[in-house]
Each structure stands twice: as C-alpha cells, then as structure tokens.
Amino acid sequence: MKAIVIARVSTEEQKEAGLSLPAQAMRLENYCKNKDFEIIQSFSFDESAYKDDRAEFDRIFDFIMQQKEKIAICCDKVDRLSRNMFDKRVSFLYEKALRDEIELHFVSDGQIINSRISAAEKFHFGISLGLAKYYSDAISDNVKRALEQKLRKGEWPAKAPYGYQNIRHEDGKADIIVDEYASRIIQKTFELYATEAFSMELLRQKINKEFGLHWSKGYVDHVLKLQFYCGIMVWSDKMFPHRYPPLISTALFQKVQQVKMNFNKKPIKYAEMPYIYRGLIRCADCDLAITPEKHKGYVVLSLHPI
C-alpha cells in the first residue's frame, strides 16, 4: 500500500525532543518500512492543530483528496493530526477510513482506523481526540490565568507602546522602561494637540518634520487615544493600572480627548484649514471665535459662534 507520512509540531512543543519533526519523521519512516508501505509523500510542518484556520493541513487534505487509490495516512499520534474533535476535515478522513477508501495509522498510539475496526476501537479513537482537545483547552486556560495575573500585577504582556521599550534584565526577567527620546515625542504630541491649534494632519506633519518620523494620521490618532501614557492599560476592553512611569498626566490626556471631541464637531470647511491662530483668537466684545476664511483669494477674519 502507498502511504503519506505527516509530522507536525506546534509552538509550545517544539523544544520537546520526542515530538520534534526529525524524531517523528524517523518513527514514521521505520513504521512504513516494517509495514512494507511505499511512501509517496512526506509532510513536516509547524502549525497549531487547535484552530480552524490550518493552511498547511488544508494543503495535505487536498493532496489526499487527489489520490485515486487507497492510501495509508501515517501520523505519530492522534493529536499530531488534530487537537480539535470538531474539525470537519478529520471527521471526513475518519468516514473515508470507515468506507475503506483510506487507512489512518497512529504509530505511537498503536491505533489503525479502517473499515474493520470494532466499536471499542472507534470509542478509543473518540477518546483520543477528546483528550487531545482537553490538553489544548487546559493549556489555553493556564495561559489566560497567567495573563490575568500579570495584568493584575500591573505588567503589560505585549510589546511596549512607542515611548517605552521592552528590555530583559540579567536574570532573564522581561521588563518595560521609558525610552527617554521617544517619550519626549509622545509628550510633545499631546501638548501640541491640547493647544487646539493643530488638526490631526498638521500635527502629523509637524511631528514628522521635527523628529524625522513617518507617522500616518491614523497612527497619530492612535497615540492620542492610548491611555497607557497616563498609567492605564487596556486589555480585552478591561482597564488595569500599570506599574510603569506615566509619560503624561491624566489631566492632559483628558484635555486631548476633549479637544478631539470638540474638533470633530466643527464644520468641515473650517476644521482642516491650516490657518495660523485658528481657534485661538476671540472677540473682546462678544467672545465669539475669530476664524480665518478665504474669499476671492484673500484670507479674511470673520466671527463664528462656537
């Protein structure tokens, strides 16, 4: 019988020697040799078997579907094929094996799925899939608990935002510190926008020109909305105080949010005009804003209520 061998590792298992790709491939090749199987294709890849989006496994699945004769599909263990008992692709392969169109061989588990298996063997296969899913679910729960604990301790579990930098101490412990240069750029960005003299586009141009950056308008908006800079980190829509030095005060952050809110309410024909002193001058008598406008090629000042 012709056969294909499938060796797979996932991220959390790559360092385990017994489950490494070369170790799996060697066991599978020896198994096929003892069974007198002709290996027509070998697949070795690194991919999670828990998620539905499995590009590499889909490529293997398509190869299996293209075969015109019965073949043996050899994996080291059931969980090398899938860790999701609800994976429709695995169910499809299982049904093909029961129809004697293919055979599924799980070398280290000592299981062979074909049209001649008993009810007990079918039950055993279902238990193997269930245990594989339980293992992945348990890992996921442990990761979530560790992440929540880290957040409660005020530690950011991801890449530090601009203005900070990720470091690793001599003892190997990860940490986040303030980037002195980048932090000043963040502070100036907030301070300039709080003056109400800059649109998002004008602020982007000024920051990029002064500091040689290439921020987009969307990134500037992202920076101005990031509560991390005033001491609050947001993860999955939940807020946690962090233990790192804030770059700006809470008052400044709130001022910027107020400016953003008011700016979006201004008529569009005034909001994006790059006139000097726009929004900064008011009439001493009526307290209305004095706004520059262009008429027939000339810039004139006019009064508009806020």
C-alpha positions as CSV (number, residue, x, y, z in Angstrom):
1,M,0.0,0.0,0.0
2,K,1.1,3.5,-0.7
3,A,1.4,5.9,2.2
4,I,1.9,9.5,3.2
5,V,3.6,10.5,6.5
6,I,2.6,13.6,8.4
7,A,4.9,15.1,11.1
8,R,3.6,18.2,13.0
9,V,4.7,20.3,15.9
10,S,3.1,23.3,17.5
11,T,4.8,26.2,19.1
12,E,4.6,25.0,22.7
13,E,6.0,21.6,21.8
14,Q,8.9,22.5,19.5
15,K,11.5,22.1,22.3
16,E,10.4,18.6,23.2
17,A,12.9,16.2,21.7
18,G,10.4,13.3,21.5
19,L,8.0,15.3,19.5
20,S,10.5,17.1,17.2
21,L,9.9,16.9,13.5
22,P,13.0,14.7,12.8
23,A,12.1,12.3,15.6
24,Q,8.5,11.9,14.3
25,A,9.7,11.5,10.7
26,M,12.1,8.8,11.7
27,R,9.5,6.8,13.6
28,L,7.0,7.1,10.7
29,E,9.6,6.1,8.1
30,N,10.6,3.0,10.1
31,Y,6.9,2.1,10.6
32,C,6.2,2.3,6.9
33,K,9.3,0.2,6.2
34,N,8.2,-2.5,8.6
35,K,4.7,-2.4,7.1
36,D,6.1,-2.5,3.6
37,F,4.4,0.8,2.7
38,E,5.6,2.9,-0.2
39,I,6.0,6.5,1.0
40,I,4.8,8.7,-1.8
41,Q,4.9,12.0,0.1
42,S,6.2,13.3,3.4
43,F,4.8,16.4,5.2
44,S,6.6,18.1,8.0
45,F,5.3,21.4,9.3
46,D,4.8,23.7,12.3
47,E,1.2,24.6,12.9
48,S,-1.4,24.7,15.6
49,A,-3.9,21.8,15.3
50,Y,-6.4,23.5,17.6
51,K,-7.6,26.3,15.3
52,D,-9.9,26.0,12.3
53,D,-7.5,28.1,10.1
54,R,-4.9,25.5,9.1
55,A,-3.3,26.4,5.8
56,E,-0.7,23.6,5.8
57,F,-3.1,20.9,6.8
58,D,-5.5,22.1,4.1
59,R,-2.7,21.5,1.6
60,I,-2.2,18.0,2.9
61,F,-6.0,17.4,2.8
62,D,-6.2,18.5,-0.8
63,F,-3.3,16.1,-1.7
64,I,-5.2,13.2,0.0
65,M,-8.4,14.1,-1.9
66,Q,-6.5,13.9,-5.2
67,Q,-5.4,10.3,-4.7
68,K,-7.2,7.8,-6.9
69,E,-6.3,4.7,-4.9
70,K,-6.4,3.6,-1.3
71,I,-3.5,5.1,0.8
72,A,-2.4,4.9,4.4
73,I,-2.1,8.2,6.2
74,C,0.5,7.8,8.9
75,C,0.9,10.1,12.0
76,D,2.8,9.7,15.1
77,K,-0.2,10.3,17.4
78,V,-3.8,11.2,17.1
79,D,-3.0,14.7,18.4
80,R,-0.5,15.2,15.6
81,L,-3.4,15.1,13.2
82,S,-5.8,17.3,15.2
83,R,-6.5,18.7,18.7
84,N,-10.0,19.7,17.7
85,M,-12.5,16.9,17.9
86,F,-15.0,19.1,16.0
87,D,-12.6,19.6,13.0
88,K,-14.7,18.6,9.9
89,R,-11.7,17.6,7.9
90,V,-10.7,15.0,10.5
91,S,-14.3,13.7,10.6
92,F,-14.2,13.5,6.8
93,L,-11.0,11.4,6.9
94,Y,-12.4,9.2,9.6
95,E,-15.5,8.5,7.5
96,K,-13.4,7.7,4.4
97,A,-11.4,5.2,6.6
98,L,-14.6,3.5,7.7
99,R,-15.6,3.2,4.0
100,D,-12.2,1.5,3.3
101,E,-11.1,4.4,1.0
102,I,-8.1,5.2,3.2
103,E,-6.4,4.0,6.4
104,L,-5.4,6.2,9.3
105,H,-2.3,4.9,11.2
106,F,-1.2,6.4,14.5
107,V,2.1,4.9,15.2
108,S,2.9,5.7,18.9
109,D,-0.7,5.3,19.9
110,G,-0.9,1.9,18.2
111,Q,-4.2,2.7,16.5
112,I,-5.3,1.9,13.0
113,I,-8.6,3.3,11.7
114,N,-10.1,1.3,8.8
115,S,-13.4,-0.4,7.8
116,R,-12.7,-3.4,10.1
117,I,-12.3,-1.6,13.5
118,S,-14.6,-2.6,16.4
119,A,-16.9,-0.4,18.4
120,A,-14.4,-0.4,21.2
121,E,-11.7,0.8,18.8
122,K,-14.0,3.6,17.5
123,F,-14.6,4.6,21.1
124,H,-10.9,4.6,21.8
125,F,-10.3,6.9,18.8
126,G,-13.0,9.3,20.0
127,I,-11.4,9.3,23.5
128,S,-8.0,10.1,21.9
129,L,-9.5,13.1,20.1
130,G,-11.3,14.3,23.2
131,L,-8.1,14.0,25.3
132,A,-6.2,16.0,22.6
133,K,-8.8,18.8,22.8
134,Y,-8.8,18.7,26.6
135,Y,-5.0,19.1,26.6
136,S,-5.2,22.2,24.4
137,D,-8.1,23.7,26.4
138,A,-6.1,23.2,29.6
139,I,-3.1,25.0,28.1
140,S,-5.4,27.8,27.0
141,D,-6.9,28.1,30.5
142,N,-3.5,28.2,32.1
143,V,-2.3,30.9,29.7
144,K,-5.4,33.0,30.3
145,R,-4.9,32.7,34.1
146,A,-1.3,33.6,33.9
147,L,-2.1,36.6,31.7
148,E,-4.8,37.9,34.0
149,Q,-2.4,37.6,37.0
150,K,0.2,39.5,35.1
151,L,-2.3,42.3,34.3
152,R,-3.5,42.5,37.9
153,K,0.2,43.0,38.9
154,G,0.3,46.0,36.5
155,E,2.6,44.2,34.0
156,W,2.0,44.7,30.2
157,P,2.1,41.3,28.5
158,A,2.9,42.5,25.0
159,K,5.1,44.8,23.0
160,A,5.6,48.2,24.7
161,P,3.9,51.2,23.0
162,Y,6.0,53.9,21.4
163,G,7.7,55.9,24.2
164,Y,8.6,52.8,26.1
165,Q,10.9,49.9,25.3
166,N,11.0,46.2,26.2
167,I,14.1,45.0,27.9
168,R,15.4,41.8,29.6
169,H,17.3,42.0,32.8
170,E,20.4,40.0,33.6
171,D,18.4,37.4,35.4
172,G,16.3,36.9,32.3
173,K,13.2,38.7,33.5
174,A,11.4,40.8,31.0
175,D,10.5,44.4,31.8
176,I,9.4,47.7,30.2
177,I,11.3,51.0,30.7
178,V,10.8,54.6,29.5
179,D,12.6,55.5,26.2
180,E,13.9,58.9,27.1
181,Y,13.9,60.2,23.5
182,A,10.7,58.7,22.3
183,S,8.9,59.6,25.5
184,R,9.6,63.3,24.8
185,I,8.0,62.9,21.3
186,I,4.9,61.5,22.9
187,Q,4.7,64.3,25.5
188,K,5.1,66.9,22.8
189,T,2.4,65.3,20.6
190,F,-0.1,65.5,23.5
191,E,1.0,69.1,24.5
192,L,0.7,70.4,20.9
193,Y,-2.7,68.9,20.3
194,A,-4.0,70.2,23.6
195,T,-3.4,73.8,22.4
196,E,-6.3,73.3,19.9
197,A,-4.1,74.9,17.2
198,F,-3.5,71.7,15.2
199,S,-5.6,69.4,13.2
200,M,-4.5,65.8,13.1
201,E,-2.9,66.3,9.7
202,L,-1.0,69.4,10.8
203,L,0.2,67.7,13.9
204,R,1.3,64.7,11.9
205,Q,3.3,67.0,9.6
206,K,4.9,68.8,12.5
207,I,6.0,65.7,14.4
208,N,7.3,64.0,11.3
209,K,9.3,67.1,10.2
210,E,10.8,67.8,13.7
211,F,11.7,64.3,14.6
212,G,12.2,62.6,11.2
213,L,9.3,60.1,11.8
214,H,6.8,58.7,9.3
215,W,3.7,58.6,11.3
216,S,0.4,58.4,9.5
217,K,-2.6,60.4,10.6
218,G,-4.2,57.2,11.8
219,Y,-1.2,56.5,14.0
220,V,-1.2,59.9,15.5
221,D,-4.9,59.4,16.4
222,H,-3.9,56.0,17.9
223,V,-1.2,57.6,20.0
224,L,-3.6,60.3,21.3
225,K,-6.1,57.7,22.4
226,L,-3.7,55.5,24.2
227,Q,-4.4,55.5,27.9
228,F,-1.2,53.7,28.6
229,Y,0.6,57.0,28.6
230,C,-1.3,58.2,31.6
231,G,-1.0,55.0,33.6
232,I,-3.9,52.8,32.4
233,M,-3.5,49.8,30.2
234,V,-6.5,48.3,28.3
235,W,-6.7,44.6,27.6
236,S,-9.8,42.9,26.1
237,D,-11.8,46.1,26.9
238,K,-10.8,45.9,30.6
239,M,-8.7,48.6,32.3
240,F,-5.8,47.9,34.6
241,P,-3.4,50.4,36.2
242,H,0.2,49.6,35.2
243,R,3.3,50.0,37.2
244,Y,5.4,51.9,34.7
245,P,6.1,55.6,34.9
246,P,3.4,57.6,33.0
247,L,4.5,59.9,30.3
248,I,1.7,62.4,30.7
249,S,-0.8,63.5,33.3
250,T,-4.4,62.3,33.4
251,A,-5.5,65.9,33.1
252,L,-3.5,66.3,29.9
253,F,-4.9,63.1,28.5
254,Q,-8.5,64.1,29.3
255,K,-7.9,67.6,27.8
256,V,-6.7,66.0,24.5
257,Q,-9.8,63.7,24.4
258,Q,-12.0,66.8,24.9
259,V,-10.2,68.7,22.1
260,K,-10.6,65.6,19.8
261,M,-14.4,65.5,20.6
262,N,-14.9,69.2,20.0
263,F,-12.7,69.2,16.9
264,N,-14.9,66.6,15.2
265,K,-18.0,68.8,15.8
266,K,-16.6,71.7,13.9
267,P,-17.9,72.4,10.4
268,I,-15.7,70.5,7.9
269,K,-14.9,73.7,5.9
270,Y,-13.1,75.2,9.0
271,A,-11.8,72.0,10.6
272,E,-8.9,71.2,8.2
273,M,-7.9,74.7,7.2
274,P,-4.2,75.3,8.1
275,Y,-4.5,78.9,9.1
276,I,-2.3,80.3,11.8
277,Y,-4.0,81.1,15.1
278,R,-7.2,79.3,14.0
279,G,-9.4,78.7,17.1
280,L,-7.1,80.7,19.4
281,I,-8.4,84.3,19.0
282,R,-11.8,85.6,20.3
283,C,-13.6,88.9,20.0
284,A,-13.1,91.0,23.2
285,D,-16.7,92.3,23.0
286,C,-18.8,89.3,22.1
287,D,-16.4,86.4,22.9
288,L,-17.0,84.8,19.5
289,A,-14.2,82.9,17.8
290,I,-12.4,84.9,15.1
291,T,-11.9,82.4,12.2
292,P,-9.8,82.9,9.1
293,E,-11.6,82.3,5.8
294,K,-10.6,82.6,2.2
295,H,-12.6,84.9,-0.1
296,K,-11.6,85.6,-3.7
297,G,-8.1,84.6,-3.0
298,Y,-7.7,86.7,0.2
299,V,-7.7,85.4,3.8
300,V,-10.1,87.4,5.9
301,L,-11.2,87.2,9.6
302,S,-14.8,86.6,10.5
303,L,-16.8,85.8,13.6
304,H,-18.4,82.3,14.1
305,P,-20.1,81.1,17.3
306,I,-18.5,78.1,19.0
